[in-house]
């Protein structure tokens, strides 16, 4: 079984950003600059997803002040939105 295909790309960074990447590798927290960038991309993707979920929540309208967490859990178990 083969691993993921790796594609090489060129990225331009400011001097400060390049130092941050180098410092992360020099500190031993990461094995390579590629590893630093891959983690940054995973964090960026998670941040975007969180933002999308936040927007969906806001679009859902105001919460019912009488609804409890137990109501929400029961509705989730039934596969239906609460109240």
N, C-alpha and C positions, 0 to 999 in steps of 0.2 A: 504494500500500500504506500502510495506516495504522499508526501506532505503538501502543504499549500504551495502554489506557484508564487515565487517571489519576483516582483517587478521592481527594477531599479529606476528611480526618478531623481532628478536634481531639484533641490529646494534651496532658495536663497533666504538666509537669515541675517538679521542685524548682528553687529558684533556682540551686543549684549546677549542676544538669544543664543548665539554660538557658544559664548562663554558658559551660559547656563547649562547647555547640553554637555559641554566638555566637563564642567564641574560635577555633573551628575554621574558621569562615567568615572572620572578621577576619584570620586568619593567611594566608589565600589558599589553604589546602589544599582548600577546598570552595567552590563557587560559591553555594550556598544552604543554609539549614538543612534543607530537604527532602533535599538530597543527603547530608548528614550522617546523617540518620535512615534513609534508604534503605540506606546502607552498614552502619549498625549492625544493621539488620534482616537483611541478607545474612550478616553475621558471626554473628548469633544463630542463623539457620537452619543455618549450617555447624557451629556448636558443637553444636546439637541432633543433627544427623546423625552427627557424630563420637561423641557420647555413645551413640547407638543402635548404631553399629558396635562400639564398645568393649564394650557390654553383650552383643552377639552373640558377640564373641570370648570373653568370659568364660564365656558359656553353652556354648561349644563344648568346654569342658573343658581340662585341662592339655595342654600341648604335648608331643610326643614328643621327649625329649632327644636321640635319635639321628638325628632328621630334620634335614637340612641345607637351606639356602636353595635349593640346586640341586634337591633333591627337591620342594620346594614349587613352584618354577617349572615343573618338568616336569609335575607334577600339574595345575597351572593350564592349561598348554598342552593337556593332554588333556581339560580340562573336568571333572576329578574332584578331590575332596578328596585331599590327600596322606595317606599312611599312615593 
